[in-house]
């Protein structure tokens, strides 16, 4: 099951993503946090990994990085490794 989530960082930027939980979960389960490196957004195939983790009994959080996709922050889409 996928739920939209959002939370604020320590400096007030809102990050958004998806939370996947196994259908059979009866309480807390191990959780994997994923995001693309640098410039991709969560809609670029990360749901496939999150669904596989959930099918294996683990939860997954899929996030857009700060300044990218649904994440807030400025400057937008600037890559600074």
C-alpha positions as CSV (number, residue, x, y, z in Angstrom):
1,X,0.0,0.0,0.0
2,X,1.4,3.4,-1.0
3,X,0.7,6.6,0.9
4,X,1.8,10.2,0.0
5,X,4.0,11.7,2.8
6,X,5.7,15.0,3.5
7,X,7.9,16.3,6.3
8,X,10.0,19.3,7.1
9,X,13.8,19.2,7.3
10,X,15.6,20.8,10.2
11,X,15.9,24.1,8.2
12,X,12.2,24.1,7.2
13,X,12.3,22.7,3.7
14,X,9.4,20.4,2.9
15,X,10.3,17.1,1.3
16,X,7.7,14.8,-0.2
17,X,7.5,11.2,-1.2
18,X,5.8,7.9,-0.9
19,X,5.6,5.4,2.0
20,X,5.1,1.8,1.0
21,X,4.0,-0.7,3.7
22,X,3.6,-4.5,3.3
23,X,-0.1,-5.5,3.2
24,X,0.7,-8.1,5.9
25,X,2.3,-5.7,8.3
26,X,1.0,-6.1,11.9
27,X,3.3,-3.6,13.5
28,X,6.7,-2.0,12.9
29,X,8.7,-3.5,10.0
30,X,12.2,-2.7,8.7
31,X,12.2,0.3,6.4
32,X,14.4,1.2,3.5
33,X,14.7,4.9,2.5
34,X,15.5,5.5,-1.2
35,X,16.1,8.5,-3.5
36,X,17.8,8.9,-6.8
37,X,21.2,10.3,-7.0
38,X,21.6,13.9,-8.1
39,X,18.9,14.8,-10.7
40,X,16.2,12.1,-11.1
41,X,12.8,12.1,-9.3
42,X,10.8,9.4,-7.6
43,X,8.6,8.8,-10.5
44,X,11.6,7.4,-12.5
45,X,11.1,3.7,-11.6
46,X,11.8,3.9,-7.8
47,X,8.2,2.6,-7.2
48,X,9.3,-0.8,-8.7
49,X,11.9,-1.2,-6.0
50,X,9.6,0.0,-3.2
51,X,6.9,-2.5,-4.3
52,X,9.5,-5.3,-4.4
53,X,10.6,-4.4,-0.8
54,X,7.0,-4.3,0.4
55,X,6.3,-7.7,-1.2
56,X,9.3,-9.0,0.7
57,X,7.9,-7.7,4.0
58,X,9.8,-4.5,4.4
59,X,8.5,-0.9,4.2
60,X,10.0,1.7,1.9
61,X,10.1,5.4,1.8
62,X,10.7,6.9,-1.7
63,X,11.8,10.6,-1.7
64,X,12.5,13.4,-4.1
65,X,15.7,15.1,-3.2
66,X,15.6,18.7,-1.9
67,X,15.1,21.2,-4.8
68,X,13.9,18.4,-7.2
69,X,10.5,17.0,-8.1
70,X,7.9,17.4,-5.4
71,X,10.5,18.5,-2.8
72,X,10.7,22.2,-2.0
73,X,13.8,24.3,-2.0
74,X,15.8,26.7,-4.1
75,X,17.5,26.9,-6.5
76,X,15.3,24.4,-8.4
77,X,17.0,21.6,-10.2
78,X,20.6,22.7,-9.5
79,X,23.1,19.8,-9.3
80,X,26.0,20.5,-6.9
81,X,27.8,17.3,-6.1
